[in-house]
Amino acid sequence: MLSAEVAHIAAASVISDSANGSLIMSGEKAAGTVAADDGVRQAAGVGEGADPGSLSPACGLPQWAYRAEGTSLAGWLSNDTSGDEQMSDKTSYFDAVVIGAGFSGMHMLKSLRDKLGLKVRVYEAGATVGGTWYWNRYPGARCDSESYIYCFTWDKQLLQEWEWSERYPEQPEILRYLEYVAQRHDLKRDMQFNTRVTSAAFDESANLWRVYTDKGEDVTARYLITAVGTLSTTNLPQFKGLETFKGKWYHTSRFPHSGVDFTAKRVAVVGTGATAVQAIPEISQQAKHLTVFQRTANFCVPARNGKVDPEKVKARKADYDGIVERLYSSFAGFEHVPIEKSAAGGDARGAGTSVRSAVGQWWLRFPAGRL
Ligand SMILES: Cc1cc2nc3c(=O)[nH]c(=O)nc-3n(C[C@H](O)[C@H](O)[C@H](O)COP(=O)(O)OP(=O)(O)OC[C@H]3O[C@@H](n4cnc5c(N)ncnc54)[C@H](O)[C@@H]3O)c2cc1C
């Protein structure tokens, strides 16, 4: 599975009452929480069932050679280019078809096309690049990995040029970054947006994949890459009475692009996973009254977000090769060092080992922030 997933993160959902109140359903995005394992962890479409634990981090990616496409960062930042200049090639044979234009799909296109010289088509259900960061626009949405590693490490020049505003940047900033990468590397010319792959089958006789889309395309490809993410399918809980609920309701992973004004509303959030942990403080500042429904308590530590000390930024930029090397040799693509102490006290290398396995393994690596 060629995905940039690293944290165990799931969708959350939101329901809102238009007259006086809102109901917000949230599944869980378990970053920073040690959560029960029955949250919403689904891969989409063809990639369904992917194991998040087996995936590699977005930033711990090979350092492919890249072509600078000549778009300056300053020039780009002043323009909104989302959704434009996508491909127009109608060819029906491709060396590779990539499904999804999030971190993973963008990286795959860049690698397959510009490193291997393959003819590639990317199909994306959303209207532009970004994947997770295109869909998840709920209040407070931000990443849980530190910005200096939550990025493409193969674009060394951009590592030097891009200035993240915070330790854990918000969704619009990450989306802006991905849009910029798409433009800088001319990715959209091989991407088709608003197009969902509906099925794919390997044709043994032709030794090719046949890929079908909801736009009626029927294309063939030698390679099929499902970069569909592990969290891109929305899980809508089947709440009884939802169909007759008079208010408005939302799911965090499909939040309206125009945002939602909760001022003077009664709002309810369902769930207390990592998404809800991000959304609740933001919504509570607007809402007249906020009720949170929690089935399972999660453990959550302060993110300690904020501006990054410019000296630290400078030092990191000077040491990106070292950082990338450390990410590669680390447990899960982070620079964190394990604390060899069991959460239950004592030495985690001995009796505590079983506690460390699964969730514990992760937790010990993330002394601050969310998993
Ligand atoms: C709020 C939030 C915060 C997160 N924070 C972090 C973090 O701090 N660190 C971290 O490592 N990870 C984090 N994640 C996980 C995040 O999903 C990954 O880091 C990464 O963005 C996944 O990229 P991807 O390209 O693999 O998948 P996605 O970004 O999910 O992209 C998959 C794309 O495939 C498209 N797609 C799916 N099926 C089809 C189909 N059949 N046809 C066409 N298109 C299809 C989807 O529309 C989607 O755009 C976070 C996730 C969320 C939701």
The ligand as a MOL file (V3000), in Angstrom:
LIG
                    3D

  0  0  0     0  0            999 V3000
M  V30 BEGIN CTAB
M  V30 COUNTS 53 58 0 0 0
M  V30 BEGIN ATOM
M  V30 1 C -7.5350 15.8350 10.5750 0
M  V30 2 C -6.4230 14.8700 10.2330 0
M  V30 3 C -5.1530 15.1050 10.7420 0
M  V30 4 C -4.1130 14.2580 10.3960 0
M  V30 5 N -2.8790 14.5160 10.9160 0
M  V30 6 C -1.8620 13.7070 10.5760 0
M  V30 7 C -0.5700 13.9460 11.0770 0
M  V30 8 O -0.3490 14.8870 11.8140 0
M  V30 9 N 0.4320 13.1240 10.7190 0
M  V30 10 C 0.2100 12.0720 9.9030 0
M  V30 11 O 1.1690 11.3680 9.5770 0
M  V30 12 N -0.9990 11.8170 9.4240 0
M  V30 13 C -2.0370 12.6030 9.7410 0
M  V30 14 N -3.2720 12.3480 9.2420 0
M  V30 15 C -3.4430 11.2050 8.3750 0
M  V30 16 C -3.4750 11.6420 6.9270 0
M  V30 17 O -4.5980 11.0580 6.3810 0
M  V30 18 C -2.1920 11.2310 6.2360 0
M  V30 19 O -1.0870 11.8660 6.8590 0
M  V30 20 C -2.1100 11.5850 4.7660 0
M  V30 21 O -2.6290 12.8640 4.4950 0
M  V30 22 C -2.7970 10.5430 3.9450 0
M  V30 23 O -2.5110 10.8050 2.6180 0
M  V30 24 P -2.9490 9.8090 1.4930 0
M  V30 25 O -2.5910 10.4410 0.2210 0
M  V30 26 O -2.4030 8.4750 1.7800 0
M  V30 27 O -4.5050 9.6630 1.6570 0
M  V30 28 P -5.6400 10.7750 1.5930 0
M  V30 29 O -5.1130 12.0970 1.9540 0
M  V30 30 O -6.7870 10.2410 2.3700 0
M  V30 31 O -6.0070 10.8310 0.0630 0
M  V30 32 C -6.7100 9.8090 -0.5370 0
M  V30 33 C -7.4880 10.3970 -1.6770 0
M  V30 34 O -8.0090 9.3230 -2.4540 0
M  V30 35 C -9.2510 9.7210 -2.9540 0
M  V30 36 N -10.0010 8.5260 -3.2800 0
M  V30 37 C -10.3410 7.5030 -2.4590 0
M  V30 38 N -11.0100 6.5610 -3.1390 0
M  V30 39 C -11.1040 7.0110 -4.4130 0
M  V30 40 C -11.6820 6.4750 -5.5900 0
M  V30 41 N -12.2760 5.2820 -5.6020 0
M  V30 42 N -11.5970 7.2050 -6.7300 0
M  V30 43 C -10.9830 8.4130 -6.7520 0
M  V30 44 N -10.4010 8.9700 -5.6560 0
M  V30 45 C -10.4720 8.2600 -4.5050 0
M  V30 46 C -9.8930 10.5040 -1.8240 0
M  V30 47 O -10.8660 11.4010 -2.3160 0
M  V30 48 C -8.6870 11.2150 -1.2310 0
M  V30 49 O -8.5830 12.5260 -1.7250 0
M  V30 50 C -4.3450 13.1650 9.5550 0
M  V30 51 C -5.6440 12.9130 9.0900 0
M  V30 52 C -6.6630 13.7520 9.4330 0
M  V30 53 C -8.0330 13.4450 8.9000 0
M  V30 END ATOM
M  V30 BEGIN BOND
M  V30 1 1 1 2
M  V30 2 1 2 3
M  V30 3 2 2 52
M  V30 4 2 3 4
M  V30 5 1 4 5
M  V30 6 1 4 50
M  V30 7 2 5 6
M  V30 8 1 6 7
M  V30 9 1 6 13
M  V30 10 2 7 8
M  V30 11 1 7 9
M  V30 12 1 9 10
M  V30 13 2 10 11
M  V30 14 1 10 12
M  V30 15 2 12 13
M  V30 16 1 13 14
M  V30 17 1 14 15
M  V30 18 1 14 50
M  V30 19 1 15 16
M  V30 20 1 16 17
M  V30 21 1 16 18
M  V30 22 1 18 19
M  V30 23 1 18 20
M  V30 24 1 20 21
M  V30 25 1 20 22
M  V30 26 1 22 23
M  V30 27 1 23 24
M  V30 28 2 24 25
M  V30 29 1 24 26
M  V30 30 1 24 27
M  V30 31 1 27 28
M  V30 32 2 28 29
M  V30 33 1 28 30
M  V30 34 1 28 31
M  V30 35 1 31 32
M  V30 36 1 32 33
M  V30 37 1 33 34
M  V30 38 1 33 48
M  V30 39 1 34 35
M  V30 40 1 35 36
M  V30 41 1 35 46
M  V30 42 1 36 37
M  V30 43 1 36 45
M  V30 44 2 37 38
M  V30 45 1 38 39
M  V30 46 1 39 40
M  V30 47 2 39 45
M  V30 48 1 40 41
M  V30 49 2 40 42
M  V30 50 1 42 43
M  V30 51 2 43 44
M  V30 52 1 44 45
M  V30 53 1 46 47
M  V30 54 1 46 48
M  V30 55 1 48 49
M  V30 56 2 50 51
M  V30 57 1 51 52
M  V30 58 1 52 53
M  V30 END BOND
M  V30 END CTAB
M  END
